Amino acid sequence: MFQSVRPFVRSLPARLRAGFGRRAVGIVFALLVEGLLAFILLTLAPSISEKVAPMAVFRLDMIRDEEPAEEEPAPETRQAEAAARPERTPPQPAEPPPVPIELPVIQLSREEMAVTDIAALPPPPSAATPPRPVMGPPVPSTPGDTPRVDGTGPNGEPLYAAAWYREPYDDELRGYLSTARGPGWGLIACRTVADFRVEDCVALGEYPQGSNIARSVLAAAWQFRVRPPQVGGRVLVGEWVRIRIDYDLHRGPERR
């Protein structure tokens, strides 16, 4: 087997030289043709020269800007400024001092001086005191009559001073006066009825104001026993009487 291979190996260089020689000639020829074509192309192509753009140069001079001239104000602005400026008022001349007026002097004698002496004049008459209004017709005063008092009833009825038939007990008043603020007093007017009772009571006043004493006395008035007024010997049942209750925090209520 090796003997058959050896002749092939020995003839291989000669074969390679023969084949490679023909190919080498072709390759060299091809390279020459390509180099010639490249030379022709480079020769025929126009030359490309790079254009250099000129550089623009700016020169800046450091010159100080001149200040702009002030604009002349418009006519409207000048008129507004003139109106805003206060006008100078000329100084007023000083007023001359008033000329004193000389009053004439009247010469009086001693008798005339005595007549004009105001100290000798009589004093002026005192103002007349207005009469007190009379509530109802005047009643002749006789012994035993019930005295009239100031004020009137709800419809203008005359008022008489109350005379107790029996004074109310403290425990009868204490429960009602517990809501009042004393010390003080309450004043009421009541109409007398039979059996020494009173009805239709109304408040006339109290002290101090807002103490609630008059309201408390009104609430307790149903227990009061009062004599009707008497005028000219006649008992006037149905007339109005005035009742006052004084309230002291320490001593309790007092009846008037």
C-alpha positions in Angstrom: 0.0 0.0 0.0 2.8 2.4 0.9 4.5 1.6 -2.2 1.6 2.8 -4.3 1.4 6.1 -2.4 5.0 7.0 -2.7 5.0 7.7 -6.5 2.0 10.0 -5.9 3.8 11.9 -3.3 6.9 12.3 -5.3 4.9 13.6 -8.3 2.9 16.1 -6.2 5.4 19.0 -6.2 5.8 18.9 -9.9 2.0 19.0 -10.3 1.7 21.9 -7.9 4.4 23.9 -9.7 2.7 23.3 -13.1 -0.8 24.3 -11.8 0.4 27.2 -9.7 2.5 28.6 -12.5 -0.5 29.0 -14.8 -2.6 30.5 -12.0 0.2 32.9 -11.0 0.4 34.3 -14.4 -3.3 34.9 -14.5 -3.3 36.6 -11.0 -0.4 38.9 -12.0 -2.1 39.8 -15.2 -5.4 40.6 -13.4 -3.5 42.8 -10.9 -1.8 44.7 -13.6 -5.0 45.4 -15.4 -6.7 46.6 -12.2 -3.7 48.9 -11.4 -3.8 50.3 -14.9 -7.6 51.0 -14.6 -7.1 52.7 -11.2 -4.3 54.9 -12.6 -6.5 56.0 -15.5 -9.4 56.8 -13.2 -7.1 58.9 -10.9 -5.7 60.7 -13.9 -9.0 61.6 -15.5 -10.8 62.6 -12.2 -10.7 66.4 -11.6 -8.6 67.5 -8.7 -10.7 68.3 -5.6 -9.2 71.3 -3.7 -10.6 72.0 -0.3 -12.0 75.4 -0.1 -11.3 77.3 3.1 -14.0 79.7 4.1 -12.7 83.1 5.2 -13.2 83.8 8.9 -15.3 86.8 9.6 -13.7 89.1 12.2 -15.8 91.5 14.3 -14.3 94.4 16.1 -15.9 95.8 19.2 -14.9 99.2 20.4 -15.6 99.9 24.1 -17.4 103.2 23.8 -19.6 104.4 26.7 -23.1 104.9 25.6 -24.2 108.5 25.8 -27.1 109.2 28.2 -30.3 109.8 26.3 -31.6 113.3 26.4 -34.6 113.8 28.7 -37.8 113.8 26.8 -39.7 117.0 27.0 -42.9 116.3 29.1 -46.2 116.3 27.3 -48.5 119.4 27.7 -51.0 117.3 29.7 -48.2 116.3 32.2 -47.1 119.9 32.6 -50.7 121.0 33.2 -51.1 118.2 35.8 -47.9 119.2 37.6 -48.9 122.9 37.6 -52.3 121.9 39.1 -50.6 119.8 41.8 -48.4 122.6 42.9 -50.1 124.7 45.5 -50.5 128.3 44.6 -48.7 130.6 46.8 -51.1 133.0 48.3 -49.8 136.4 48.9 -49.5 137.4 52.5 -52.5 139.2 53.8 -51.8 142.5 55.3 -52.2 142.7 59.0 -55.6 144.1 60.1 -55.3 147.3 62.0 -56.2 147.2 65.6 -59.8 148.2 66.4 -60.2 151.7 67.4 -61.5 151.8 71.0 -65.0 153.3 71.3 -65.2 155.9 74.0 -68.5 155.6 75.9 -70.1 158.7 77.0 -70.1 159.3 80.8 -73.4 160.3 82.2 -73.1 162.5 85.2 -75.8 161.7 87.8 -76.6 163.6 91.0 -77.0 162.0 94.4 -80.7 161.9 94.2 -80.6 160.3 90.8 -78.1 157.7 92.0 -80.4 156.8 94.9 -83.3 156.4 92.5 -81.3 154.0 90.3 -80.0 151.9 93.2 -81.0 148.3 92.4 -80.4 147.2 96.0 -83.5 149.2 97.1 -85.8 147.5 94.6 -88.4 145.1 96.0 -87.7 141.4 95.5 -89.6 139.8 92.6 -92.7 137.8 93.6 -92.1 134.1 94.1 -93.5 131.7 91.5 -97.0 130.5 92.4 -97.0 126.9 93.4 -99.4 125.0 91.1 -102.3 123.4 93.0 -102.2 119.7 93.4 -104.7 117.8 91.3 -107.7 116.5 93.1 -108.7 113.0 92.2 -112.5 112.9 92.2 -114.9 115.3 93.8 -113.8 116.9 97.0 -115.1 115.2 100.1 -115.8 117.2 103.2 -113.7 116.1 106.1 -115.5 115.0 109.2 -114.3 113.1 112.2 -114.0 109.4 111.5 -113.6 109.7 107.7 -111.0 107.6 106.0 -108.3 109.9 104.6 -107.7 110.1 100.8 -104.3 109.3 99.4 -102.4 110.2 96.2 -103.1 108.2 93.1 -106.2 106.6 91.6 -107.5 103.1 90.8 -107.2 101.5 87.4 -110.1 103.5 86.0 -109.5 106.8 87.9 -111.2 105.8 91.1 -110.2 107.7 94.3 -107.9 105.9 96.7 -108.3 105.7 100.4 -105.8 104.7 103.1 -106.3 101.1 104.1 -107.3 100.3 107.6 -106.6 96.7 108.7 -109.5 94.6 110.0 -106.9 92.0 110.8 -103.3 92.3 109.9 -101.8 89.3 107.9 -99.7 86.9 109.9 -96.0 86.6 109.1 -96.4 83.0 107.9 -99.1 84.2 105.5 -96.6 86.6 103.8 -93.3 84.8 104.3 -94.0 82.1 101.6 -94.8 84.7 98.9 -92.0 87.1 99.9 -89.4 84.4 99.7 -89.0 85.0 96.0 -88.6 88.8 96.5 -85.3 90.6 97.0 -85.4 92.9 100.0 -85.1 95.1 101.9 -87.8 97.2 100.2 -91.5 97.8 99.9 -94.4 97.0 97.6 -97.5 99.2 97.0 -100.8 97.9 95.6 -104.4 99.1 95.2 -107.4 96.8 95.9 -111.2 97.1 95.7 -113.0 96.4 98.9 -115.7 93.7 99.0 -118.0 92.2 101.6 -116.6 90.3 104.6 -113.6 92.7 104.8 -112.0 91.1 101.7 -110.3 92.7 98.7 -110.3 91.9 95.0 -109.0 93.1 91.6 -105.7 94.2 93.1 -103.1 96.0 90.9 -99.5 96.9 91.5 -98.7 100.6 92.0 -95.0 100.5 92.6 -92.1 98.9 94.5 -88.6 99.6 95.8 -86.1 98.8 94.6 -87.2 98.4 91.0 -87.2 94.8 89.9 -87.2 93.5 93.5 -90.4 91.5 92.8 -91.9 92.7 96.2 -95.1 94.2 94.6 -95.8 91.0 92.7 -95.4 88.9 95.8 -97.8 91.2 97.7 -100.3 90.8 94.9 -100.1 87.1 95.2 -100.7 87.2 99.0 -103.6 89.8 98.8 -106.4 87.2 98.8 -105.6 86.7 102.5 -105.9 90.4 103.5 -108.8 91.6 105.8 -109.3 95.3 105.3 -112.0 97.7 106.5 -113.8 99.5 103.7 -113.4 103.3 103.7 -115.9 105.5 105.6 -117.0 108.9 104.5 -119.6 111.0 106.3 -120.5 108.1 108.5 -121.2 105.8 105.5 -119.3 102.7 104.8 -118.2 102.6 101.2 -117.9 98.9 100.2 -116.5 98.7 96.7 -114.2 101.7 97.0 -110.4 101.3 96.4 -107.8 101.3 99.1 -104.0 101.5 99.0 -102.0 98.9 100.8 -98.2 99.0 101.4 -96.1 96.1 102.7 -92.6 96.8 103.9 -90.2 93.9 103.7 -87.1 93.7 105.9 -84.8 90.7 105.6 -84.2 90.7 109.4 -87.5 91.8 110.9 -89.9 90.4 108.3 -92.9 92.2 106.6 -94.5 95.3 108.1 -98.1 96.4 107.1 -99.2 99.9 106.4 
